[in-house]
């Protein structure tokens, strides 16, 4: 079965959203290069888009990956996760961070969630 029909189209503002994320991360990590930040975002998007693996962690954070049986856009999932982040216990934050981020990007992920501008 072709699952591409079950994935929401990326909204036009996604390009701006990605740019805003990169700008935010650059401000938080001024010594990191654009390439490093880009690699982090690529890794994060890839991990969250892999619903088979990310659904467990997103669910722990109170984020459903589906809307009307359709997988939500990655940008929307990140937004919902960041919105719920302040209300999560430290243990849940640790589990979710380790599940959705690679070890090499763990600190960047936590900083993104802690400093996300909604």
Short mmCIF file of the C-alpha atoms (twelve columns), coordinates in Angstrom:
data_MODEL
# 
_entry.id   MODEL 
# 
loop_
_atom_site.group_PDB 
_atom_site.id 
_atom_site.type_symbol 
_atom_site.label_atom_id 
_atom_site.label_alt_id 
_atom_site.label_comp_id 
_atom_site.label_asym_id 
_atom_site.label_seq_id 
_atom_site.Cartn_x 
_atom_site.Cartn_y 
_atom_site.Cartn_z 
_atom_site.pdbx_PDB_model_num 
ATOM 1   C CA . UNK A 1   0.000  0.000  0.000  1 
ATOM 2   C CA . UNK A 2   1.290  3.435  -0.915 1 
ATOM 3   C CA . UNK A 3   1.305  5.381  2.365  1 
ATOM 4   C CA . UNK A 4   2.261  8.669  0.705  1 
ATOM 5   C CA . UNK A 5   -1.446 9.378  0.243  1 
ATOM 6   C CA . UNK A 6   -1.878 9.308  4.030  1 
ATOM 7   C CA . UNK A 7   0.620  12.094 4.714  1 
ATOM 8   C CA . UNK A 8   -0.483 15.720 4.889  1 
ATOM 9   C CA . UNK A 9   1.034  18.062 2.334  1 
ATOM 10  C CA . UNK A 10  3.720  20.345 3.695  1 
ATOM 11  C CA . UNK A 11  2.245  23.829 3.996  1 
ATOM 12  C CA . UNK A 12  3.918  26.733 2.199  1 
ATOM 13  C CA . UNK A 13  4.973  28.284 5.494  1 
ATOM 14  C CA . UNK A 14  7.101  25.188 6.220  1 
ATOM 15  C CA . UNK A 15  10.044 26.712 4.386  1 
ATOM 16  C CA . UNK A 16  9.778  29.819 6.549  1 
ATOM 17  C CA . UNK A 17  9.302  27.623 9.619  1 
ATOM 18  C CA . UNK A 18  12.465 25.669 8.827  1 
ATOM 19  C CA . UNK A 19  14.371 28.927 8.340  1 
ATOM 20  C CA . UNK A 20  13.029 30.247 11.669 1 
ATOM 21  C CA . UNK A 21  14.125 27.053 13.413 1 
ATOM 22  C CA . UNK A 22  17.593 27.365 11.935 1 
ATOM 23  C CA . UNK A 23  17.792 31.006 13.016 1 
ATOM 24  C CA . UNK A 24  16.667 30.102 16.552 1 
ATOM 25  C CA . UNK A 25  19.202 27.309 16.831 1 
ATOM 26  C CA . UNK A 26  21.955 29.561 15.486 1 
ATOM 27  C CA . UNK A 27  21.092 32.116 18.183 1 
ATOM 28  C CA . UNK A 28  21.131 29.438 20.897 1 
ATOM 29  C CA . UNK A 29  24.304 27.831 19.523 1 
ATOM 30  C CA . UNK A 30  26.276 30.724 17.997 1 
ATOM 31  C CA . UNK A 31  29.441 28.650 17.604 1 
ATOM 32  C CA . UNK A 32  27.715 25.989 15.460 1 
ATOM 33  C CA . UNK A 33  27.911 26.202 11.677 1 
ATOM 34  C CA . UNK A 34  24.898 26.279 9.404  1 
ATOM 35  C CA . UNK A 35  25.893 22.809 8.230  1 
ATOM 36  C CA . UNK A 36  25.798 21.459 11.793 1 
ATOM 37  C CA . UNK A 37  22.406 23.044 12.440 1 
ATOM 38  C CA . UNK A 38  21.116 21.760 9.099  1 
ATOM 39  C CA . UNK A 39  22.296 18.244 9.922  1 
ATOM 40  C CA . UNK A 40  20.496 18.440 13.262 1 
ATOM 41  C CA . UNK A 41  17.239 19.526 11.611 1 
ATOM 42  C CA . UNK A 42  17.547 16.859 8.918  1 
ATOM 43  C CA . UNK A 43  18.091 14.214 11.600 1 
ATOM 44  C CA . UNK A 44  15.192 15.496 13.701 1 
ATOM 45  C CA . UNK A 45  12.778 15.608 10.757 1 
ATOM 46  C CA . UNK A 46  13.817 12.119 9.696  1 
ATOM 47  C CA . UNK A 47  13.373 10.664 13.176 1 
ATOM 48  C CA . UNK A 48  9.975  12.262 13.739 1 
ATOM 49  C CA . UNK A 49  8.757  11.367 10.247 1 
ATOM 50  C CA . UNK A 50  9.518  7.695  10.998 1 
ATOM 51  C CA . UNK A 51  6.141  7.274  12.689 1 
ATOM 52  C CA . UNK A 52  6.744  3.612  13.537 1 
ATOM 53  C CA . UNK A 53  9.515  4.691  15.907 1 
ATOM 54  C CA . UNK A 54  8.476  8.214  16.915 1 
ATOM 55  C CA . UNK A 55  4.835  7.535  17.757 1 
ATOM 56  C CA . UNK A 56  5.683  5.983  21.142 1 
ATOM 57  C CA . UNK A 57  7.731  9.007  22.216 1 
ATOM 58  C CA . UNK A 58  5.323  11.589 20.850 1 
ATOM 59  C CA . UNK A 59  2.452  9.809  22.578 1 
ATOM 60  C CA . UNK A 60  4.325  9.983  25.915 1 
ATOM 61  C CA . UNK A 61  4.431  13.743 25.378 1 
ATOM 62  C CA . UNK A 62  0.696  13.937 24.666 1 
ATOM 63  C CA . UNK A 63  1.066  14.318 20.891 1 
ATOM 64  C CA . UNK A 64  -1.039 12.220 18.540 1 
ATOM 65  C CA . UNK A 65  0.592  11.573 15.170 1 
ATOM 66  C CA . UNK A 66  -2.759 11.286 13.389 1 
ATOM 67  C CA . UNK A 67  -5.576 13.654 12.540 1 
ATOM 68  C CA . UNK A 68  -8.605 11.941 11.027 1 
ATOM 69  C CA . UNK A 69  -6.447 8.859  10.204 1 
ATOM 70  C CA . UNK A 70  -3.885 11.038 8.402  1 
ATOM 71  C CA . UNK A 71  -0.295 11.415 9.621  1 
ATOM 72  C CA . UNK A 72  0.365  14.995 10.688 1 
ATOM 73  C CA . UNK A 73  3.079  17.065 9.045  1 
ATOM 74  C CA . UNK A 74  6.454  16.892 10.851 1 
ATOM 75  C CA . UNK A 75  6.389  20.642 11.493 1 
ATOM 76  C CA . UNK A 76  3.023  20.337 13.203 1 
ATOM 77  C CA . UNK A 77  4.298  17.442 15.344 1 
ATOM 78  C CA . UNK A 78  7.310  19.496 16.454 1 
ATOM 79  C CA . UNK A 79  5.027  22.431 17.275 1 
ATOM 80  C CA . UNK A 80  2.660  20.261 19.319 1 
ATOM 81  C CA . UNK A 81  5.577  18.632 21.129 1 
ATOM 82  C CA . UNK A 82  7.087  22.020 21.962 1 
ATOM 83  C CA . UNK A 83  3.684  23.261 23.151 1 
ATOM 84  C CA . UNK A 84  3.371  20.325 25.560 1 
ATOM 85  C CA . UNK A 85  7.049  20.409 26.616 1 
ATOM 86  C CA . UNK A 86  6.736  22.751 29.635 1 
ATOM 87  C CA . UNK A 87  4.086  20.467 31.180 1 
ATOM 88  C CA . UNK A 88  6.119  17.248 30.954 1 
ATOM 89  C CA . UNK A 89  7.982  15.733 33.880 1 
ATOM 90  C CA . UNK A 90  11.775 15.729 33.699 1 
ATOM 91  C CA . UNK A 91  11.719 11.923 33.335 1 
ATOM 92  C CA . UNK A 92  9.338  12.149 30.369 1 
ATOM 93  C CA . UNK A 93  11.425 14.908 28.791 1 
ATOM 94  C CA . UNK A 94  14.509 12.692 29.073 1 
ATOM 95  C CA . UNK A 95  12.771 9.658  27.544 1 
ATOM 96  C CA . UNK A 96  11.277 11.703 24.697 1 
ATOM 97  C CA . UNK A 97  14.565 13.538 24.027 1 
ATOM 98  C CA . UNK A 98  16.552 10.320 23.866 1 
ATOM 99  C CA . UNK A 99  13.900 8.664  21.693 1 
ATOM 100 C CA . UNK A 100 13.572 11.445 19.134 1 
ATOM 101 C CA . UNK A 101 17.158 12.684 18.985 1 
ATOM 102 C CA . UNK A 102 20.479 11.065 18.278 1 
ATOM 103 C CA . UNK A 103 23.038 11.165 21.074 1 
ATOM 104 C CA . UNK A 104 25.131 13.672 19.125 1 
ATOM 105 C CA . UNK A 105 22.153 16.058 18.828 1 
ATOM 106 C CA . UNK A 106 20.583 15.532 22.252 1 
ATOM 107 C CA . UNK A 107 21.566 18.928 23.688 1 
ATOM 108 C CA . UNK A 108 20.360 20.760 20.582 1 
ATOM 109 C CA . UNK A 109 17.018 18.978 20.773 1 
ATOM 110 C CA . UNK A 110 16.549 19.867 24.446 1 
ATOM 111 C CA . UNK A 111 17.510 23.506 23.779 1 
ATOM 112 C CA . UNK A 112 15.059 23.663 20.876 1 
ATOM 113 C CA . UNK A 113 12.227 22.380 23.059 1 
ATOM 114 C CA . UNK A 114 13.171 24.654 25.981 1 
ATOM 115 C CA . UNK A 115 13.457 27.765 23.770 1 
ATOM 116 C CA . UNK A 116 10.780 27.126 21.165 1 
ATOM 117 C CA . UNK A 117 8.885  30.272 20.179 1 
ATOM 118 C CA . UNK A 118 5.231  29.491 19.566 1 
# 
